[in-house]
Amino acid sequence: MSTVTELAFAELVAPAAWHTVDLLSDLHLQAEEPATFEAWRGYLETTPADALFILGDLFEVWVGDDAAALPGFEAQCADLLRAASLRRPIFFMHGNRDFLVGPDFAARCGLTLLDDPTVLVLHGERWLLSHGDALCLADTDYLRFRAQVRTPAWQQQFLSQPLEERRTLARSMRAQSEEHKAAPGMVWADVDADAAREWLDRAQARTLIHGHTHRPAEHALGDGLRRIVLSDWDAAAHPPRAQVLCVSAVEARRVDIR
């Protein structure tokens, strides 16, 4: 049974001048994976989209906006985003890895922060956008963790620690997560279909677009409803994964970034 009945739905009405928007998620950018970073850089410099929506997990980890104030990988990412935002609006929705991205980083990069979920009204169609993790109802351990770390008290306590201590804690949490994923018999939770239909019904939308699960596909939910799952990015994989969803008045199509 769904547990999202009290959730509010933000709404963004696209300007009439927007013909095509790009949606992407789960790039998991990190200094240790330069191929994905370079693919992302090339994409930002060449996409013809009128607007860009990043639906979470742009970064593998985010330990606070002050990380981007120092020379390094985070600052390099901020510079690229700032340059890209001067050419088109960029919207950012938090994921499970970068939920600590805050208003300081958004202002520095020219990003507009989005609530999760948000209804995008584009070309007369209502598209429901989400990172997707809140809909994985079978992953009860994660949902308990999510509820804890999204509280102001937890975030204030974490961000009050010195930057290097936060980096150390983040590395430890990532190692634990990787160990958990590699455990024998591990089953990845997927988006709950009933919850997805409930969200779509309440949003008066027909299509849910989300990431998080790293299972790019399109799923029919009945009664003309569907959910479109965005791809994760890994430019060093064989074959490489780097894909955006381009939504226009005509279609929603996947485009591979090369």
C-alpha positions, 0 to 999 in steps of 0.5 A: 500500500502506498505511503505517499498520500500527504505529498504535495505536488509543485508545478512548473509551467514551461514558457511557450518558447520552449520547444525541447527540454532535456531530462537526465539523472544519475550521472554520479559525477566524481573525480575518479571517473573522468570519462563521464565528466568529459561526456557531461562537459561535452553535452553541456556545451552542445545540447540544443535544448531550451531547458535542462532538468537534472533529476537527482544524483548528478554527483556521487556524493555531496558533503556541503556547498562549501566544498565548491568554494575550494579549488577542486572537482566540485568547483570545476563542476560549478564553473561548468554549470554556471557557464551552461546556465547562461545559455539555458535554464537548468533545473535541479532536483535532489537525489539520494546521493546529492540531497545536501546540494543547497541554495548557495551552490544553486545560486553560484551555478545559476540552478533552480532547485525543484521540489520532488515531485514536480509537475512540468506543464509542457506543450499542454501535457502534464509530466510528473518529474521525480528522482524516484527513490521515494517510490521504492516502497519495498526498500524499507531500510533505505526509506528509514535512512532517507527520512532521517537524513532529510530532517533539518536537525540531521543536516545541520549536525552533519554540515556543522562538522569540518569539511574533511570530517564530512568527506571521511564520513561520506567515504565510509557511508559509500563503502557500506552502501557498496558492501550492501549492494554486493551482498549475496541475494541482494534484490534491487527495489523498484518503483512501486506501481500502485504508488506511481499510479497514485502520484499520477492520479493526484498530479493529473498527469499521464507520464512519470519520469524518474531516475534512481533505479538505473533501469532505463525503460518505459513501463505501461501502468494501465489506463493510459498511464506510464513511467519512463525511467532515465538511464544512469551515466558511465562513459567508461562502461562497455558499451558506455552509458550516457543518455538524455530524454528529449521531450518535445511537442511531438515525442519523448525520445532517448538520445545517446551522448557520444 
